[in-house]
């Protein structure tokens, strides 16, 4: 059996810093809860319109942690965060966001570490009952006190700590 190795460009250190800071902040606040926060080493496998899709989000909050096999979850998390990078930003805003919408994930954050900006999307349903994401809020340094995980209001996220400012 031949193994093919593909050289992929690594993410900027700041990309990883944001993921690690977020998961550290949330992890300590979820202790004793049935929910857990996971960084970008956990994958989710779902059937989307008859096709198996595997995604590895940058961070998730999952409250059904027993629906897994190995490092793959089969249920949906309640929260997903993606940190943009040059190589993934179109995928994160396009196909990946569409997968999360179809899987009906309650809340989706798109984080731009270069702009120090967080777009918070909430899931709702249109008149036909189809799931749709709506931009709830964009948070920058000017309104940093408005940074919150909408579906986990007891978790406090410090903007400056998350962006290592």
C-alpha positions in Angstrom: 0.0 0.0 0.0 1.4 3.4 -1.0 0.9 6.4 1.2 0.7 9.8 -0.3 1.7 12.8 1.9 0.4 16.2 1.0 2.3 19.3 2.2 -0.2 21.8 3.4 0.5 25.3 4.5 0.2 25.7 8.3 -2.1 28.3 9.9 -0.7 31.4 11.4 0.2 31.2 15.1 -2.5 33.8 15.8 -5.1 31.5 14.3 -4.2 28.8 16.8 -3.9 31.3 19.6 -7.5 32.4 19.2 -8.8 28.7 19.2 -6.7 27.8 22.3 -7.7 31.0 24.1 -11.4 30.5 23.4 -11.4 26.8 24.4 -9.5 27.6 27.6 -12.0 30.3 28.5 -15.0 28.1 27.9 -13.5 24.9 29.3 -13.1 26.3 32.8 -16.7 27.6 32.7 -18.3 24.3 31.6 -16.7 22.2 34.3 -19.4 20.1 35.9 -21.7 20.6 32.9 -23.0 18.0 30.5 -21.5 20.1 27.7 -17.8 20.2 26.7 -15.8 22.5 24.5 -13.4 20.9 21.9 -10.7 22.5 19.8 -9.9 21.7 16.2 -8.8 18.0 16.7 -12.3 16.6 16.7 -14.2 15.7 13.6 -17.9 15.4 12.9 -19.4 13.0 10.4 -22.9 13.7 9.1 -25.2 12.6 6.3 -26.0 15.8 4.4 -28.5 15.3 1.5 -27.5 11.6 1.2 -23.8 12.3 1.1 -21.4 11.7 4.0 -19.6 14.9 5.0 -16.7 15.1 7.5 -15.8 18.5 9.0 -13.3 19.5 11.6 -14.4 22.8 13.1 -11.9 25.1 14.9 -14.0 24.9 18.1 -17.3 23.4 19.2 -19.5 23.1 22.2 -21.2 19.7 22.3 -23.7 18.6 24.8 -24.1 15.0 23.4 -20.6 13.8 24.0 -21.5 10.1 23.9 -22.6 10.0 20.3 -19.1 9.3 19.0 -16.7 6.7 17.7 -13.0 7.3 18.1 -12.5 11.0 17.5 -15.6 11.4 15.4 -18.9 12.7 16.6 -22.1 11.8 14.8 -24.5 14.1 16.6 -24.5 17.9 16.2 -22.8 20.4 18.5 -24.8 23.4 19.7 -22.1 25.9 18.8 -19.4 26.0 16.2 -16.6 28.5 15.7 -14.4 28.9 12.6 -11.3 31.1 12.6 -10.6 32.4 9.1 -7.4 31.8 7.3 -6.5 32.7 3.7 -6.8 29.0 2.6 -10.1 28.3 4.3 -12.1 31.6 4.4 -14.2 30.8 1.3 -14.9 27.3 2.6 -15.8 28.5 6.1 -18.2 31.2 4.7 -19.6 28.9 1.9 -19.8 25.1 2.0 -18.9 24.6 5.6 -21.5 27.3 6.8 -24.0 25.6 4.5 -23.3 22.2 6.1 -23.7 23.7 9.6 -27.0 25.3 8.5 -28.3 22.0 7.1 -27.3 20.2 10.3 -29.2 22.9 12.2 -26.4 24.0 14.5 -27.8 26.7 16.8 -25.0 29.2 16.7 -22.0 29.8 14.3 -19.2 32.2 14.8 -16.8 33.3 12.1 -13.7 34.9 13.7 -11.3 37.0 11.7 -8.2 37.2 13.9 -6.5 39.8 11.6 -9.4 42.2 11.9 -10.1 41.1 15.5 -13.8 40.6 14.6 -16.4 38.1 15.5 -19.5 37.5 13.4 -22.2 35.8 15.4 -24.8 33.9 13.4 -28.0 32.4 14.9 -30.1 29.7 13.3 -33.8 30.4 12.6 -36.3 29.1 10.1 -37.9 30.8 7.1 -41.6 30.6 6.2 -41.1 27.3 4.5 -39.5 25.8 7.7 -36.0 25.7 6.1 -33.1 26.5 8.5 -31.3 29.8 7.8 -28.4 31.6 9.5 -29.0 35.3 10.4 -26.2 37.6 11.4 -27.0 38.4 15.0 -24.1 40.7 15.7 -20.6 41.7 14.6 -18.3 42.3 17.5 -15.1 44.4 17.2 -12.9 46.2 19.8 -15.4 49.1 19.7 -18.3 47.0 21.0 -16.2 44.2 22.7 -18.5 44.1 25.7 -21.2 42.6 23.5 -19.3 39.4 22.8 -21.4 36.5 24.1 -22.3 33.0 23.2 -26.0 33.6 22.7 -27.1 30.0 23.4 -24.8 29.8 26.5 -25.5 33.2 28.2 -23.7 32.1 31.5 -20.4 31.8 29.7 -18.4 35.0 29.8 -16.0 35.6 26.9 -13.4 38.3 27.3 -12.7 39.8 23.8 -9.2 41.0 24.7 -8.3 37.6 26.3 -9.6 35.7 23.2 -7.5 37.9 20.8 -4.5 38.0 23.2 -4.6 41.9 23.3 
